């Protein structure tokens, strides 16, 4: 049942004034058409809204309820307009982001915090999934933005690099190489290594394979796992591991992280992808914050020489590209 909004407006004014003369003046109507409008509304609803005498006008219980509902509708109407305008300007709305699990160790947590501080009216929906699953989710519009590893985003999704970090050597703190600042990939390949399971960590499995190929030496992979379990295996003495530098904040009491230089050195990338038909302005807002948010928790080793007394420590942000 649809009620003419003009009839509701007339009743709302009469209900406020409880006087047909004053209500007619406010509405710029004569009293006869105003009274007709109220009667028509009562007929459509099948209830009496006003009790009229020659001296007074009172709301019935049905009239009081309709007045309350009209006020609620007016407030919702105003809120709808406000939220729609805020959504258009990127101040409100919803942003659904897909996150590859390893993104949690990059600058993503700091960027999410900064985004929530800047856009408190936005509802953030974070969905953890593998990079290989995200392109389909973008095409199906289940995600607004995907933070994924670059090889998995097709060209239609226009992936852009947002975060770049070096791969480093993780080993037990009591290992002879733990005191060094840098090692070469050739030195790494002399060690027993914990590698990455191809079915569960495809990107880092590819990265490690490329590093080994460039170094031109065979690797001794004794076990395969995925982040962050790979660090558990390193601590347990299964072998060393080549990991992204952002993991260097983990297990600092028992593990050391040493930079890798020379042939085979590699940087891991985190990319952002969106569907070209997705025009949610919050996507651009979040990407901008990602670009301006450094990872203050971890640093790649720096120094003029390939070795030195100090293992890696979390002090300043890693280099970012894109």
N, C-alpha and C positions, 0 to 999 in steps of 0.2 A: 504494500500500500504506500503510495507516494502522496505526500502532503505538499501543497503549494507553499513554497518558502515565504511568499508574500503574506499568506494568511498567518503563518507562525510569527512573522515580524510584527504584524498588526497586534496579535494577541500579546506578544511580549511587552509592547509599549503600554497596552491597556493594563496588563498585570502589574506593571511598575507604577503607573499613575493611579490605578483604581478610580479613574474618573474619565468618562468618555469625552468630555469637553477638552480637558488638557491633552489627552491622548490624540484627539483629532488635530489639535493645534500642532503638536510635535510632528505628526505625520502629514501635515498640510492637506488634510481631508475634511470634508464636512461630516457631521456625525452619522447621517443615514448610511452612507457606504461603509463607514467603520463598523457600525452595528451589524450590517449585513455580512461583513467579512467574518466577524466573530461567530455569528449564527451558522454561517457556512462551515466554519472549522468545527463547530460542535456537532453539526450534522454528519460531517465526514468521519469524525471520531466516534460518534454515537454516545457521547457523554456531555454532561453540562459542565462548563468550565467556570462560569461566573454566576453569582447570585445577584440579581439586579433589583433594586427598589428605587423609588423616586428620590431617595435621599442618599443611597450608598451603593457601592459595587464591591462585592467580596469574592475572593477566589474560593471555589469548592476544593475538596481534597484532590480531585482530578486536575483542576486548574493549577494548584500548587505544584503538583508533580510535573505537569507539563512545563511550568515556568522553570523548575529546577533543571529539567532535561534540556530545555532551550539554552539555558546558561552554560551547561556542560558542552553542548554542541558548538556554541560560539567560542568557548575556550579551546576546544579541539580544532576548530576551524583556524583560529589564530596560530595555534601551535603547528598545525600542518603547514601553513604558509611559511612560518618561520623556519621550520626544519627543511622544507624544500629549498628555500633560498640559501640556507646554510650548506646543504648538500651540494648545490650548484657552485658555491664558492669554496668547497672543500673543508668547511668548518664542522660538518656533521655528516652522518651517513654510516656506511659499513664498508670495511676493507677486509677482504679475505685473502690471506697470504699463505702460500704453500712453502714449507721450509724443508730443505734436505737436512737430515739429522746432524751432519757435521757443521752446518751453519751456526749451530748453537755455540761454537767455540770461536766464532769470528766477532766482528763488531755488531752483529745483529741484535743481541740483547741491549746494548747501549742505545742503538738506533730506535728500538721499540720503546724504550723508556723515554727518550727524547720526543718521539712522536706522540706518545700518550700525554706528555706534559704540554705539548704545543696544541694538540687537538683533543681535549678532554671529552668533547661531544661525539667522538667517533667510536663506533663499536669495532674492535679488532677481533677477527676470527682467524686463529693460527692453526694450520693443519700440517702436521709432520708427514711427509711422504718421500719416497725415493725420487731422485731426479728423473728417472726414466718414466715415472707415472705422471709427472706434472704437465707435459705438453698436451696430453689428452684432456686433463682437467681444465686447462686454459681454453682449449677449443670448445669444451662443453660448458664453459662459463661457470664452472664450479670454483674457479679461482680468479681473483682480480690480478694477482701478482704472484710470480713464482721466483723463489730464490733457490737456484739450482746450479749444478755443475755444467759448464758450457757445452760439452759435446751432446747433451741430450735435448737442447732446444733447437727446433727446426727454424729455418730462415724466416718463415712467415711470422714467427713470434718475436723477431727483431731483438735477440738477446744482447745485452750490453754488460760488460764487465764492471762489477761494483767493488770488488774486494780482491786483493792479490796478496799472497803471503808466501814466503820461502818454505821449502821442505827442509827439515832438519833431521839430525840423527838423535834418536832417543836411546839411551842406554842406562844401565844401572850406575849410580853415583860412585860405586867402587870399581868401575871399569877403568883400565889404564888410559883410555881415550877421553874419559869424563873431564879431565882437567884442561883439555885443549879447547881453544876458541873456534877453530876451524879444522875440518878434515876434507879430504878430496873424496869424490865418489869411488875412486879406485880403492882407497882405504876402507870405505864402507863395505865394498864388495868382498873384502877379505874376511868379513865377519859372518857369523851365523845370523840370519835375518828372519824376523817375523814379517811375513808379507800380508797382502790383502786378499780376502776371498772374492773371486770374480763375480759370484752370483749375488753377494750382499754388499759389496763395496766396489762397484765397477769402475768408478772414476779414479779412485786412488790406486786400484790395481793397474789401470792404464798408465797413470803417472809414474808409478814405480817401474813398470816395464820399459817406459820410454827413457827413464833415467839410466837404467841398466844398459839399454841398447846404445845410448850415446857414450857411456863410459867404456863400452867395448870389452867388458869382462863378464864372465858368467857369475850368477848370484847363487848363494847357498841358502835357499829358502827352507827353513826347518818347520815352519808352522804358518798357517794362514788364519786371519781373523778379520775384525773390523773395528773401527773407532767406536768407543774408547777401550774396548776389551783388549786391543793390541798392547796397550800400556800395562795391563795386568800381566800379560805374558812376558813383557820385557822385565818387569819387576820380579817375576818368578824365575828369571834366569834362562828362559827359552832362547833368547837372542836379543839383538838390537833391532830397531825399527826406524824406517824413514817416515816421518809424520809431518803434518802441517805445523808451522811455528806456533799457531794459536793454542796448541795443546800443551805448550810449555808451562802453563800455569798449573798443570795437574801433576800431582805426585812429586812435587819439588823436593820433598824430604828424602826420597829414595832414588829419584831419577835425575839425570843430567841431560841437557839438550845442547848439541854442538852443531854449529853451522856447517853447511856443505858448500864448497867452492869448486870452481873449475868445470871441466866437461862433465855433463850429467846433472849439474845443479838445475833445479827446476822450481817454478812458482806455481802454487795451486790457485785456481781462480774460482770466484763465486760470481755468478751472473744473475741478472734480473731479466725476466721475460714476461710479456703481457700479450694478450690477443689484440690485434690492430683495431678491432671494432669495440674494444672496451675503452670507454671514455671517462671512466671514473676519475675525477681530478685528484682523489686521494692517492692514486698510484704514483703520480708525479710527485706529490708531496712527500711520500715515504721514500722514494728513490732519492730525492734531493737531500733528505735527512741522512740516509745511508752514506751518501757521498761526503757529507760534511762531518760525519762522526768517526773520529779515529778510535782504534782499539787501544785503549790506554793500559791494558792489562798485560800485554806481551810484546816482546821485541825480538827481532832477529839479531844474531850476533853482528857486531860491526867492529872493524879494526883494519889497520893497514897490512897485517901479516896473516898468513894462513893458519898460524897456531899461536897459542898464548896461554897464560895461566888461568884465565877465567872462563868457566862454562857459561852457557846462556842464562840470562836472568830477565824477568819481566820488568822493563823500565819504561819503554816508550813505544809508540805505535809502529806497526810494520808498514812498509810502503804499500799504498793502495793505488790502483790504476782505474781508469774509466771514469 
